[in-house]
Amino acid sequence: MKKLAVVLFNLGGPDSPQAVKPFLLNLFRDPAILRVPFFVRPLLAWVIARGRAGPAAEIYARIGGKSPLLELTQAQGRALERALAERGIGARAFVAMRYWHPFALETAREVRSWDPDEVVLLPLYPQYSSTTTGSSLKNWREAAARAGLARPVTTLCCFFADGGYVAATASIVRGALERARAAGPAPLRVLFSAHGLPESIVLKGDPYQYQVEGTAAKIVAALGEPGLDHVVCYQSRVTPVKWLEPSTEAAIEQAANDKVAVLVVPIAFVSDHSETLVELDIEYRELAEKLGVPGYFRAPAQNSDGGFIAALADLVVTGRGRGPGLCSFSGGRVCPARHTDCPLPLS
């Protein structure tokens, strides 16, 4: 049986209070994140990281002093190994984080030592962005070259509208809807909340907003509720430039004005971390209560949900079947031509 290495990519997060500042420094040193001239970036990254370290440490202190993202991603990897084994595929899952351990170079060396016959790269970002998947894949290519890892590689760039992923997520949302409706008589609005991006990045061709909105539309269709009250919104703004709108805060304020309860669905996160456990579960809940929103609910992240893991396994199988190279969940390019940052060529 051929040995298959599946590399799961994620953002990463500090594993201790002492790691918060260096994690932030790594984040803002990334040219995909901080888009300023290269000679300015190191100093500006240091200034931003220093300024944000205190507030970020307070955020992580509310969830035990560190991010749970690594452990959750490792659990997804173990579940994926089992799902692939059930399909007759001998695979080992590896985790490569972008801004904290295990870094891509650490993981590439581990993969090389295991000596697989082939590699599948599986970013845990359903929607492609040059700031997330694009940055992680570039980082991996450099790390694999340094590690001397040369094997046939299949790379999945996105799965925002994949049928299995949509069905699994819709099932999670359906359960959350039932619980929210059972909790009170107020009308309910679904807020599909995604991590925001500066608007300028999207205007330059990044397909992230298009894919986020596509995911939301597919989930709403899968729920089979015509006329479902829903909004796509964006959270986690961190710089003073204009970001994608509406913000999740503004959507919550509008819900208060409309006197409707809200069910917040983390649409671009497939694992819990500070943006779900603190921003959504604590900070936005407090905002909703302050504004008088008649009910505030949050759908779970996918984490190791069985349907989601099965969808990932299917993506690995179909991706392998297309042979080495870069592909989307459907094979070729799915983004309109205006999204020039899409990594796949126009057909």
C-alpha positions, -999 to 999 in steps of 0.1 A, spaced: 0 0 0 13 34 -9 21 58 19 1 90 17 10 121 37 -18 146 42 -6 180 54 -32 201 71 -26 239 70 -39 263 96 -31 297 110 -16 286 143 -18 303 177 3 310 208 8 280 230 16 300 261 13 336 273 50 341 264 43 331 228 17 358 222 41 386 211 63 364 189 32 349 173 20 384 165 54 394 152 54 364 128 19 373 116 26 409 108 60 401 92 41 382 65 40 403 33 7 387 25 -7 403 57 11 436 61 12 449 25 38 477 28 73 481 13 96 454 24 121 478 41 93 492 63 76 459 72 100 446 100 98 478 120 61 483 115 54 446 124 74 451 156 54 483 165 20 466 158 29 434 176 41 453 206 9 474 207 -14 444 203 5 420 226 -12 431 258 -48 430 245 -41 397 227 -27 382 259 -59 392 277 -80 375 250 -60 343 254 -62 345 292 -99 341 289 -95 307 272 -67 293 294 -37 314 283 -32 298 249 -49 289 216 -66 255 214 -61 255 176 -32 230 174 -48 204 195 -81 207 176 -63 205 143 -43 174 154 -76 158 164 -90 166 129 -59 149 115 -64 117 135 -100 116 126 -91 121 89 -66 92 91 -94 69 103 -118 81 76 -92 75 49 -84 40 64 -121 31 60 -116 40 23 -86 17 21 -61 45 21 -30 43 44 -24 79 53 -7 99 80 -19 135 87 6 162 95 0 197 107 18 228 95 9 261 111 17 294 95 27 317 124 35 294 153 47 258 160 48 235 142 61 257 114 61 245 78 98 236 79 94 215 111 66 196 94 83 193 60 113 176 77 89 153 96 72 143 64 105 137 47 116 114 75 84 94 72 92 91 35 57 90 19 51 80 -17 29 111 -23 16 142 -5 -17 159 -4 -17 195 8 -51 203 25 -55 239 38 -82 241 64 -95 274 49 -126 266 30 -124 299 11 -92 308 -8 -74 340 1 -39 352 -7 -36 361 30 -43 325 42 -41 296 18 -19 316 -6 6 325 21 6 290 36 13 273 3 41 297 -6 56 291 28 53 253 24 70 253 -10 99 271 4 101 248 35 98 216 14 127 227 -8 148 234 23 139 201 38 147 182 6 111 169 3 105 159 -33 74 138 -38 44 140 -61 21 166 -46 -16 173 -50 -27 207 -36 -63 217 -29 -68 254 -31 -104 257 -18 -136 238 -10 -160 266 -3 -189 251 -23 -180 214 -21 -211 193 -17 -199 173 13 -186 203 31 -218 222 25 -240 193 36 -220 188 68 -220 225 77 -257 228 69 -264 199 92 -246 217 120 -264 250 113 -298 231 111 -293 218 146 -283 252 159 -314 267 143 -336 242 160 -320 249 194 -322 286 190 -359 285 179 -368 263 208 -352 288 232 -375 317 225 -403 332 204 -384 361 188 -378 360 150 -343 347 142 -317 360 118 -286 340 108 -254 359 108 -227 342 87 -196 357 102 -163 354 85 -129 369 94 -126 402 76 -101 415 51 -91 450 41 -113 460 12 -83 469 -9 -71 433 -10 -104 422 -24 -105 450 -50 -71 439 -62 -84 405 -71 -86 383 -40 -115 359 -43 -122 355 -6 -154 376 -4 -168 359 -35 -162 325 -20 -175 334 15 -207 346 0 -208 315 -21 -205 293 9 -233 311 27 -256 308 -4 -249 271 -7 -257 265 30 -289 285 29 -300 265 -2 -291 232 16 -312 242 46 -342 243 24 -359 273 41 -370 298 14 -369 333 28 -345 325 57 -334 358 72 -297 358 69 -267 382 65 -230 377 56 -208 398 78 -172 402 88 -154 402 121 -119 408 136 -109 441 120 -74 450 132 -63 480 112 -78 515 106 -82 510 68 -116 502 53 -125 465 57 -152 443 42 -187 453 53 -210 449 70 -191 442 102 -204 416 126 -208 444 152 -229 464 127 -250 433 119 -257 428 156 -267 464 160 -291 461 131 -306 430 147 -312 450 179 -329 477 158 -350 451 141 -358 433 173 -347 399 160 -326 372 177 -294 362 160 -277 328 153 -240 335 145 -224 309 122 -186 310 119 -185 306 81 -148 307 74 -135 289 105 -135 251 108 -119 249 142 -125 268 174 -100 295 184 -99 330 199 -122 344 172 -149 320 180 -144 313 217 -138 349 228 -149 372 200 -181 354 191 -189 337 224 -181 365 248 -175 399 233 -203 398 207 -227 382 232 -220 410 256 -226 435 228 -259 419 218 -271 419 255 -261 455 259 -280 465 227 -311 445 237 -309 418 210 -337 394 221 -315 363 218 -279 354 209 -269 320 198 -238 305 181 -235 275 158 -206 252 167 -175 251 145 -169 219 126 -139 207 146 -140 169 143 -177 166 133 -181 133 115 -197 147 84 -170 174 80 -142 148 84 -159 126 58 -160 156 35 -123 162 40 -116 125 33 -136 127 1 -117 158 -10 -84 139 -5 -97 110 -25 -110 130 -54 -79 153 -54 -56 123 -56 -76 110 -84 -69 141 -105 -32 135 -101 -4 158 -89 -9 195 -92 -32 223 -80 -69 218 -80 -101 232 -65 -128 210 -50 -144 206 -84 -111 203 -103 -106 235 -122 -111 271 -116 -144 283 -101 -137 320 -96 -148 346 -122 -120 362 -142 -121 394 -121 -106 375 -92 -70 377 -105 -55 363 -72 -72 329 -78 -43 305 -82 -59 285 -109 -58 296 -146 -88 306 -166 -100 277 -187 
